[in-house]
Amino acid sequence: MTDEPSSFCTGCGRSVADCGGGCVGAYEAPRHCPVCGRRLAVQVTPTGVAARCRDHGSLGPG
């Protein structure tokens, strides 16, 4: 993924300024791209999570 700063909430997809921060839990997979806010293609497995944005590629670990 690019080194661009997070502008969007990974839980709800709203801008960081508009999100209160309570929409995503500590152990939940990201659902929206932190760069553009677009829905991610997410695959949850027993060993981890793989998330990919159509425009920005795979999200890094963490």
Secondary structure as UniProt FT lines:
FT   TURN            10..12
FT   TURN            16..18
FT   TURN            26..27
FT   TURN            34..36
FT   STRAND          41..45
FT   TURN            46..47
FT   STRAND          48..53
FT   TURN            54..56
FT   STRAND          57..58
//
